[in-house]
C-alpha cells in the first residue's frame, strides 16, 4: 500500500516537473523600469518631475542616466530643473546624442550639474559658488527679487518634495567638462 502511494506521488511530481507552465519574459529594459517604478517613492523629486508635463525631457534623461532611482528615494537633494523648453534650446542632435547608451556618463554629468546635496530653499541660497553633484561648481546670485544660477533666472522656486526641493530654470546648464560635446556650450 505504501509503495502504491509513493509511486503515485513520484508520478505526480514527475508530471508537474515536466508540465509546461505559463510565464512572462521581461526584457532588461522592462525589468529595470519595473524596478525603478517600484523603488521611486511617491512625492519624491523623481515622482514630482515625472508627474509634470513641463519636465518630460528631464524625466526621459533621468531614466536614461539611471538617476531616477537616486532622486526617487535616497538622500536629500536640490535640483535646478530645466524645463522641456530649456532642453528645446539645445541643438536637436545634441539631446539625441546625449541619450545614447554610450554617452550615459556624459548625460549623468550634465544632469548632476543641476543637483546639489541637501534641501536648499531659495531663502537659504546666498551669493557665491555651490558645489554640484558632478563635482563642479555653479555660481549663485541672490537679490531681493530674484535668484540666478549660472546667470539663469530661477522662475519657480521652492517646490518641496519628500526628499528635497526643486527650483525651475529655463536653460540647460553645461558644466565646463562638457563644453564642446555635440554642440554643448554654456
C-alpha positions as CSV (number, residue, x, y, z in Angstrom):
1,X,0.0,0.0,0.0
2,X,2.8,2.4,0.9
3,X,4.6,1.6,-2.4
4,X,1.4,2.5,-4.3
5,X,1.3,5.9,-2.6
6,X,4.9,6.5,-3.2
7,X,4.6,5.6,-6.8
8,X,1.6,7.9,-7.2
9,X,3.5,10.7,-5.5
10,X,6.5,10.2,-7.8
11,X,4.3,10.2,-10.9
12,X,2.5,13.3,-9.8
13,X,5.9,15.0,-9.0
14,X,7.2,14.0,-12.4
15,X,4.1,15.3,-14.2
16,X,4.3,18.7,-12.5
17,X,8.0,19.0,-13.1
18,X,7.7,18.4,-16.9
19,X,4.4,20.1,-17.5
20,X,4.9,23.5,-19.1
21,X,3.7,26.5,-17.2
22,X,2.8,29.9,-18.4
23,X,5.3,32.7,-17.5
24,X,6.2,36.1,-18.8
25,X,9.6,37.0,-20.1
26,X,10.7,40.6,-19.3
27,X,13.4,42.4,-21.3
28,X,16.1,44.0,-19.3
29,X,14.6,47.5,-20.1
30,X,11.2,46.4,-18.9
31,X,12.7,44.8,-15.8
32,X,14.7,47.9,-14.9
33,X,11.7,50.2,-15.5
34,X,9.6,48.0,-13.2
35,X,12.3,48.0,-10.5
36,X,12.6,51.8,-10.8
37,X,8.9,52.3,-10.6
38,X,8.8,50.1,-7.5
39,X,11.6,52.0,-5.8
40,X,10.7,55.6,-6.7
41,X,8.7,56.9,-3.7
42,X,5.5,59.0,-4.2
43,X,6.2,62.7,-3.6
44,X,10.0,62.3,-4.3
45,X,11.8,64.6,-6.7
46,X,11.7,62.0,-9.5
47,X,8.0,61.4,-8.9
48,X,7.2,65.2,-9.0
49,X,9.2,65.7,-12.1
50,X,7.6,62.7,-13.9
51,X,4.1,63.9,-12.9
52,X,4.6,67.3,-14.6
53,X,4.1,67.8,-18.3
54,X,6.7,70.6,-18.2
55,X,9.6,68.1,-17.5
56,X,9.0,65.2,-19.9
57,X,12.5,65.6,-21.4
58,X,14.1,65.8,-18.0
59,X,12.2,62.7,-16.9
60,X,13.5,60.8,-20.0
61,X,17.0,62.0,-19.4
62,X,16.9,60.9,-15.7
63,X,15.8,57.5,-16.7
64,X,18.5,57.2,-19.4
65,X,21.2,58.3,-17.0
66,X,19.8,56.0,-14.3
67,X,19.4,58.9,-11.9
68,X,15.6,58.5,-11.5
69,X,16.1,55.9,-8.7
70,X,18.6,58.1,-6.9
71,X,16.4,61.2,-6.9
72,X,13.4,59.0,-6.2
73,X,14.4,57.7,-2.8
74,X,17.9,58.4,-1.5
75,X,19.1,61.4,0.5
76,X,18.0,65.0,0.2
77,X,18.7,67.0,-2.9
78,X,18.1,70.3,-4.5
79,X,17.6,70.3,-8.3
80,X,17.7,73.2,-10.6
81,X,15.3,71.6,-13.1
82,X,15.4,72.6,-16.7
83,X,12.0,72.6,-18.5
84,X,11.2,70.9,-21.8
85,X,11.5,74.4,-23.3
86,X,15.1,74.6,-21.9
87,X,16.0,71.3,-23.5
88,X,14.4,72.5,-26.7
89,X,17.0,75.3,-26.9
90,X,19.8,72.7,-27.3
91,X,20.6,71.7,-30.9
92,X,18.3,68.7,-31.7
93,X,21.2,66.3,-32.4
94,X,22.8,67.2,-29.0
95,X,20.0,65.7,-26.9
96,X,19.8,62.7,-29.2
97,X,23.5,62.1,-28.8
98,X,23.4,62.5,-25.0
99,X,20.6,59.9,-24.7
100,X,22.7,57.2,-26.5
101,X,23.8,54.5,-24.1
102,X,27.5,55.1,-24.9
103,X,27.1,58.7,-23.6
104,X,25.4,57.8,-20.3
105,X,28.2,59.2,-18.2
106,X,28.2,62.5,-20.1
107,X,24.4,62.7,-19.6
108,X,24.9,61.9,-15.9
109,X,27.5,64.6,-15.5
110,X,25.2,67.1,-17.3
111,X,22.2,66.2,-15.0
112,X,24.2,66.1,-11.8
113,X,25.5,69.6,-12.6
114,X,21.9,70.7,-11.9
115,X,21.8,68.9,-8.5
116,X,23.2,70.0,-5.1
117,X,23.3,67.9,-2.0
118,X,20.8,68.8,0.7
119,X,17.4,70.6,0.8
120,X,18.2,74.2,-0.1
121,X,15.3,76.6,-0.2
122,X,15.6,79.9,-2.2
123,X,15.7,81.7,1.2
124,X,18.8,79.6,2.1
125,X,20.7,80.5,-1.1
126,X,23.5,83.0,-0.8
127,X,25.7,84.7,-3.3
128,X,28.7,82.6,-4.2
129,X,29.6,79.2,-5.6
130,X,27.9,75.9,-4.8
131,X,29.4,72.5,-5.5
132,X,27.1,70.3,-7.6
133,X,27.0,66.5,-7.5
134,X,29.1,66.3,-10.7
135,X,31.9,67.9,-8.7
136,X,31.9,71.2,-10.5
137,X,30.6,74.5,-9.0
138,X,27.7,76.8,-10.1
139,X,27.6,80.5,-9.4
140,X,24.5,81.6,-7.4
141,X,23.4,85.3,-7.4
142,X,20.7,86.3,-4.9
143,X,18.9,89.6,-4.7
144,X,15.6,90.7,-3.1
145,X,13.5,89.9,-6.2
146,X,15.3,87.0,-7.9
147,X,17.7,84.1,-7.7
148,X,20.0,83.2,-10.6
149,X,22.2,80.2,-11.1
150,X,25.0,80.5,-13.6
151,X,23.3,83.7,-14.8
152,X,19.9,82.0,-15.4
153,X,16.9,83.1,-13.5
154,X,15.1,80.6,-11.2
155,X,11.4,81.3,-12.1
156,X,9.7,78.7,-10.0
157,X,11.3,78.2,-6.6
158,X,10.8,76.0,-3.5
159,X,8.7,73.2,-4.9
160,X,9.0,70.8,-2.0
161,X,9.4,67.0,-2.4
162,X,9.7,64.3,0.2
163,X,13.4,64.1,-0.4
164,X,14.3,67.7,-1.3
165,X,13.4,70.8,-3.3
166,X,13.1,71.8,-6.9
167,X,13.8,75.1,-8.5
168,X,12.8,75.5,-12.1
169,X,15.1,77.1,-14.7
170,X,14.7,77.9,-18.3
171,X,18.0,76.7,-19.6
172,X,20.2,73.6,-19.5
173,X,23.4,74.5,-17.7
174,X,26.5,72.9,-19.2
175,X,29.5,72.0,-17.0
176,X,32.9,73.0,-18.3
177,X,33.8,69.3,-18.6
178,X,31.2,69.0,-21.4
179,X,32.0,72.2,-23.3
180,X,32.1,71.4,-27.0
181,X,30.5,68.0,-26.7
182,X,27.9,67.7,-29.5
183,X,27.4,71.4,-29.6
184,X,27.0,71.9,-25.9
185,X,28.3,75.2,-24.5
186,X,27.2,77.5,-21.7
